[in-house]
Amino acid sequence: MGNDPGGISLARGLLVAFLLSFGPAVSNSFARFAYALILPAMRADLEWSYSQAGSINTVNAFGYLLGALLTRALLARAGNRALYAWGMVITSVAIAATGFVRGFEALMAVRVLAGVGGAAVFICGGALSGNIFPQRPRLAATTIAIYFAGGGIGLMLSGVAVPLLLEAHGSASWPLAWRAMGYASLLMTVAAAWAAWRIAEPGKTAGEARWTLRPFAAEFAAYALFALGYIGYMTFVIAWMRLNGASTAAVIAVWFVLGLATLLAPLVWRKPAEHWPGGRPLAAVMAVLAAGAALPLASTQPAAMLLSAALFGVAMFSAPSSIGSFIQRALPRPAWGSAIATFTAVFAAGQIAGPVAIGWLADRSGSLQIGLAASAALLALGAALALAQRDLRHRA
């Protein structure tokens, strides 16, 4: 087959999409979301405030923003495949390094590095996932959904292993969790990089890659609110459960359901992504997220938390997936990487403010409740904004 997958079989193409999906497992599930599982132990061992805890995720988001801007600048020269592979390596090394440092400044530095690499993975993998079957563009929504659903793999693995490790060895064992995820990420990097080099570059022609943001304004604003809203839930929901007396078994169950729902999300959202016009797919996704984020405020009983996790999991990675599908319908192939990078930049900017703002609210009020309520409200507002996005279709 070489590097031209024009005649790739369906089975092999789906395998490539699956292995490529190790990218979100590493860049998002391990590098960012697993922090929610480890945060209570790190707070206890390192004696952090909620603001300090939020700051660690904020600097990771700052690295993500920096990585998005760097990726956008380097795409034309380096290409999606090389940036994806290098991003996987950088992110994996940074995850492992988090388990070898304890100082607040040092932890912030490695979290920034994880964000830089993770942005390259997320952006370039998103562009590549839509070009696995270049001669069969109708399959793009399916392969994009598979790529983003890969985050569920990382959520399920970390959701089982990390709480058990921390319960067995105590709060001071949090560095072991980061090291284990780092080593697993390096193994995933080998398979994911192989998959990336089986996919043709979407294109690098500078002239063809020009596009304007104005027609995407409603989708762009809604995505910014998605970033602000969802990261609050993902950073503090486990801390909220622990504060309300949740057991380790309950934490494992919630995080496992979150990951499983993420894996099943393509079955739910494939047809809406393919057939619903304009911003309706993103609006529906954000409405489901808002419902999932609001449930823990009403009840932290196991059934409510499991339903919350199911709703949040089935929609969380479907937001960037719907953005990817929208971009690939609206723009020519050479513009995909640039457009995804631009949307990822606003996504990262929203994540910078989200965790520290919610941590600040928690410190000021003495409870996480107000911050989590703000997350749900932002997601609901984003759903309303997305409905205003008109349909855009590129004509080849």
C-alpha positions, -999 to 999 in steps of 0.1 A, spaced: 0 0 0 28 24 8 18 59 17 -10 61 -8 -41 47 8 -63 54 -22 -71 17 -26 -72 8 11 -97 -18 22 -125 -10 45 -112 -33 73 -77 -19 70 -89 17 70 -110 11 101 -79 -5 118 -58 26 109 -86 49 123 -86 28 155 -48 29 160 -48 66 152 -74 71 180 -46 63 205 -38 100 200 -68 113 220 -63 85 246 -28 99 252 -33 136 246 -66 140 264 -75 110 285 -41 105 301 -25 139 298 -55 159 309 -85 140 322 -67 115 344 -57 145 365 -92 145 379 -86 110 392 -52 119 407 -61 154 419 -76 144 454 -44 125 461 -21 153 449 -41 179 469 -38 158 500 -1 149 496 11 184 484 -14 204 505 -28 224 476 -58 248 476 -85 244 449 -70 274 431 -36 257 429 -52 224 418 -70 243 390 -38 261 380 -22 228 371 -48 221 345 -48 258 334 -11 257 326 -17 224 307 -44 243 287 -19 272 282 5 246 267 -23 234 245 -29 269 232 8 273 225 8 239 208 -22 249 187 -5 281 175 28 263 168 10 235 149 -8 260 128 25 278 120 44 245 112 17 226 93 26 238 58 63 229 63 62 197 84 28 182 75 2 165 97 19 131 100 52 143 113 36 167 138 12 140 150 41 115 156 63 141 174 33 153 194 27 117 206 64 114 217 64 148 235 31 142 253 41 107 264 75 118 278 58 147 296 32 124 312 59 101 325 80 131 337 50 143 358 57 113 381 93 123 387 89 158 400 71 173 431 78 210 431 48 232 420 68 250 393 83 218 380 49 202 378 36 233 359 64 230 334 58 194 325 21 200 323 28 228 298 49 205 277 21 178 278 -3 205 265 21 215 236 24 180 224 -12 171 230 -24 199 208 -3 187 179 -17 152 183 -53 164 186 -52 188 156 -32 167 132 -49 134 141 -83 152 135 -71 162 100 -57 128 92 -87 109 104 -109 125 77 -85 114 49 -82 77 56 -105 70 26 -97 99 3 -117 83 -25 -147 77 -3 -154 110 14 -188 98 28 -168 76 52 -150 107 67 -176 113 94 -172 77 105 -134 77 107 -134 111 124 -159 97 150 -137 66 156 -106 88 161 -122 110 187 -139 80 204 -104 67 211 -104 89 242 -126 64 258 -98 38 257 -77 60 279 -106 69 302 -114 33 308 -78 22 314 -70 51 338 -104 49 354 -98 14 366 -61 14 373 -55 48 389 -81 46 418 -70 11 426 -34 21 427 -41 51 449 -63 31 473 -37 4 476 -7 27 482 -21 59 495 -21 95 484 17 97 482 17 71 454 3 96 428 37 97 410 34 60 402 1 67 384 17 93 361 47 71 353 25 41 345 4 62 321 35 77 305 50 42 298 16 31 284 15 62 262 50 54 247 37 20 237 6 36 221 28 61 203 45 33 183 11 20 170 -4 54 164 26 67 145 25 37 123 -11 44 115 -4 81 108 21 72 81 -5 50 64 -26 80 56 -21 105 28 -15 141 37 -47 161 33 -27 187 14 -3 216 19 -10 240 -9 -9 274 7 -31 292 -18 -59 266 -15 -57 266 23 -70 302 26 -103 305 45 -121 331 66 -135 327 101 -165 349 98 -189 323 83 -180 300 112 -187 326 139 -215 309 158 -198 275 157 -166 291 169 -183 309 198 -201 278 209 -169 258 208 -153 283 231 -181 278 256 -177 241 253 -141 244 264 -150 266 293 -178 244 304 -167 208 300 -132 212 315 -147 223 349 -167 190 351 -137 169 340 -114 186 364 -135 186 396 -162 159 393 -142 132 411 -133 157 438 -170 165 441 -178 128 444 -151 123 471 -163 153 491 -198 137 491 -185 104 504 -180 84 471 -161 51 475 -132 40 452 -156 15 436 -180 43 428 -152 64 413 -140 35 391 -176 28 379 -182 64 370 -149 68 351 -154 34 334 -189 44 322 -175 77 310 -150 59 289 -174 33 276 -199 59 266 -171 77 247 -163 46 228 -200 41 219 -205 77 209 -199 71 172 -230 49 171 -251 77 185 -237 107 166 -226 93 132 -259 101 114 -264 135 129 -228 144 120 -234 132 84 -269 146 78 -279 174 102 -272 208 87 -252 237 102 -246 238 139 -273 213 149 -249 184 157 -228 206 180 -260 221 196 -273 186 204 -240 175 218 -237 205 241 -273 201 253 -265 165 263 -233 177 280 -252 204 300 -277 177 312 -248 155 323 -230 183 341 -261 194 359 -270 159 373 -243 158 401 -257 190 415 -291 174 420 -277 141 434 -244 123 440 -261 90 445 -245 62 424 -274 60 398 -273 97 392 -235 98 388 -235 69 364 -262 86 343 -242 118 344 -211 100 333 -230 82 305 -244 115 292 -211 133 295 -191 105 279 -214 100 249 -211 137 241 -177 150 253 -155 139 224 -184 143 200 -180 181 203 -146 182 186 -158 154 163 -187 175 151 -164 204 146 -141 182 125 -170 169 104 -183 205 99 -149 218 88 -144 190 64 -177 196 47 -172 234 46 -136 236 34 -112 220 9 -87 194 22 -57 217 23 -75 240 47 -85 213 72 -54 214 93 -54 252 96 -91 254 104 -89 226 131 -58 244 146 -78 276 147 -107 260 165 -83 242 188 -67 275 198 -100 289 210 -107 255 226 -74 258 245 -80 294 254 -113 284 270 -96 256 290 -71 281 304 -98 300 321 -121 271 331 -102 252 358 -87 281 376 -120 301 375 -140 272 390 -112 265 415 -114 302 425 -152 300 429 -148 269 450 -123 286 473 -144 317 476 -176 298 483 -161 269 502 -178 244 478 -174 231 443 -212 234 437 -212 270 423 -183 261 399 -200 230 386 -233 249 381 -214 275 361 -201 246 339 -236 233 332 -248 269 324 -220 276 299 -227 243 281 -264 251 278 -256 286 264 -232 271 239 -260 248 227 -282 277 220 -254 296 201 -246 266 180 -281 265 166 -274 298 150 -247 284 128 -258 282 92 -249 253 69 -216 256 49 -207 232 20 -175 233 0 -179 228 -37 -150 208 -52 
